[in-house]
Amino acid sequence: AVVSTQSTGYYITNNLRMFRGRRRNVGNRQNLGVLLLALQIFQFGIDRIPIVTLVTLLTNIGVYLHVPELFEINMPKVRDICISYNGVVVYREYIRLVLSGFYHLSDMHLYYNMASFLYKGTQLEPRLGTFRFASVLGTLLVGS
């Protein structure tokens, strides 16, 4: 997406540079957050995780690990999916409202978000029911 003002473009570019180094695997810390998340999922019990919660967790992990690219599906860059006024309102790129919820800038960002979601999803999905929980999740995803 093209940003129309210099100052906004400068701000976005500098923020993306700030996070660029975090995603790189530094030293022996290769996807430590992903490993911690996998450990937490298996420790909780994959068979005890409700279906919408499990599919959401696996989707987020897959997007972070670029699994769609294995099937020759090109994934957009972070700058092309982050929520911005110009992207959503001016250029009407509404897909940003959905995709931005699945992108994480580092393995630890993914870990903290998904560990929290694992706890909340396993508490709420059984209480609300699968369909209602999926509806709430979809509404919050687009509204966030």
C-alpha positions as CSV (number, residue, x, y, z in Angstrom):
1,A,0.0,0.0,0.0
2,V,1.2,3.5,-0.7
3,V,1.1,5.9,2.1
4,S,0.0,9.4,1.0
5,T,1.9,11.6,3.5
6,Q,5.6,11.8,4.1
7,S,5.3,11.9,7.9
8,T,3.1,8.9,8.1
9,G,5.3,6.9,5.7
10,Y,8.3,7.9,7.7
11,Y,6.7,6.8,10.9
12,I,5.6,3.4,9.5
13,T,8.9,2.7,7.9
14,N,10.8,3.5,11.1
15,N,8.5,1.3,13.2
16,L,8.9,-1.6,10.8
17,R,12.7,-1.2,10.9
18,M,12.5,-1.3,14.7
19,F,10.8,-4.7,14.6
20,R,12.7,-6.2,11.6
21,G,15.6,-7.5,13.8
22,R,13.3,-9.1,16.3
23,R,12.0,-11.7,13.9
24,R,15.5,-12.9,13.0
25,N,16.7,-15.9,14.8
26,V,19.6,-14.7,17.0
27,G,22.1,-17.2,18.2
28,N,20.5,-20.4,19.4
29,R,17.1,-18.8,20.0
30,Q,15.6,-20.2,16.9
31,N,11.8,-19.8,17.2
32,L,11.9,-20.2,21.0
33,G,8.4,-18.7,21.3
34,V,7.1,-21.3,18.8
35,L,8.7,-24.1,20.8
36,L,7.3,-22.8,24.1
37,L,3.9,-22.5,22.6
38,A,4.0,-26.1,21.2
39,L,5.1,-27.2,24.7
40,Q,2.2,-25.4,26.3
41,I,-0.3,-26.8,23.8
42,F,0.9,-30.4,24.4
43,Q,1.2,-29.9,28.1
44,F,-2.4,-28.7,28.2
45,G,-3.5,-31.6,26.0
46,I,-4.3,-31.1,22.4
47,D,-7.3,-33.3,22.7
48,R,-8.7,-30.9,25.4
49,I,-8.6,-27.8,23.3
50,P,-11.9,-26.9,21.7
51,I,-12.0,-26.9,17.8
52,V,-12.2,-23.1,17.1
53,T,-9.5,-22.4,19.6
54,L,-7.2,-25.1,18.2
55,V,-7.8,-24.0,14.5
56,T,-7.1,-20.4,15.5
57,L,-3.9,-21.4,17.3
58,L,-2.7,-23.5,14.4
59,T,-3.5,-20.8,11.8
60,N,-1.5,-18.2,13.7
61,I,1.4,-20.6,14.1
62,G,1.2,-21.5,10.4
63,V,1.1,-17.9,9.3
64,Y,4.1,-17.1,11.5
65,L,6.1,-20.0,10.1
66,H,5.1,-19.1,6.5
67,V,3.4,-22.5,5.9
68,P,1.2,-21.1,3.1
69,E,4.4,-20.4,1.1
70,L,5.0,-24.2,1.0
71,F,1.9,-24.4,-1.1
72,E,3.1,-21.6,-3.3
73,I,0.6,-19.1,-1.7
74,N,2.4,-15.7,-1.5
75,M,1.9,-14.1,1.8
76,P,1.8,-10.3,2.0
77,K,4.5,-8.4,3.8
78,V,3.8,-6.9,7.2
79,R,3.7,-3.4,5.8
80,D,1.0,-4.5,3.4
81,I,-1.4,-5.8,6.0
82,C,-0.9,-3.7,9.1
83,I,-3.9,-1.6,9.9
84,S,-3.5,2.0,8.7
85,Y,-6.0,4.7,7.9
86,N,-4.8,5.1,4.4
87,G,-4.8,1.4,3.7
88,V,-8.3,0.7,5.0
89,V,-10.2,4.0,4.4
90,V,-8.5,5.6,1.5
91,Y,-7.5,2.6,-0.5
92,R,-10.3,0.3,0.7
93,E,-8.0,-2.6,1.5
94,Y,-10.5,-4.2,3.9
95,I,-8.5,-7.5,4.0
96,R,-6.1,-5.7,6.3
97,L,-8.8,-5.8,9.0
98,V,-8.7,-9.6,9.0
99,L,-5.1,-10.4,8.1
100,S,-3.5,-8.1,10.7
101,G,-4.8,-10.4,13.4
102,F,-2.8,-13.3,12.2
103,Y,0.6,-11.6,11.8
104,H,3.1,-11.5,14.7
105,L,6.4,-9.7,14.5
106,S,8.4,-12.1,16.7
107,D,8.2,-15.5,18.1
108,M,7.7,-14.2,21.6
109,H,4.9,-11.9,20.4
110,L,3.3,-15.0,18.9
111,Y,3.9,-17.0,22.1
112,Y,2.4,-14.4,24.5
113,N,-0.7,-13.8,22.3
114,M,-1.4,-17.4,21.7
115,A,-0.7,-18.6,25.3
116,S,-3.2,-16.0,26.4
117,F,-5.6,-17.0,23.7
118,L,-5.2,-20.7,24.6
119,Y,-6.3,-20.0,28.2
120,K,-9.2,-17.7,27.2
121,G,-10.4,-19.9,24.4
122,T,-10.5,-23.1,26.5
123,Q,-12.5,-21.2,29.1
124,L,-14.9,-19.3,26.8
125,E,-15.6,-21.7,23.9
126,P,-17.2,-24.4,26.0
127,R,-19.3,-21.8,27.8
128,L,-20.5,-20.0,24.7
129,G,-20.6,-22.9,22.3
130,T,-18.5,-23.3,19.1
131,F,-20.6,-21.2,16.8
132,R,-21.1,-18.4,19.2
133,F,-17.4,-18.3,20.1
134,A,-16.5,-18.3,16.5
135,S,-18.8,-15.4,15.9
136,V,-17.4,-13.4,18.8
137,L,-13.9,-14.2,17.6
138,G,-14.6,-13.0,14.1
139,T,-16.2,-9.8,15.3
140,L,-13.3,-9.1,17.6
141,L,-10.8,-9.9,14.8
142,V,-12.4,-7.4,12.4
143,G,-13.1,-4.8,15.1
144,S,-9.6,-4.8,16.7
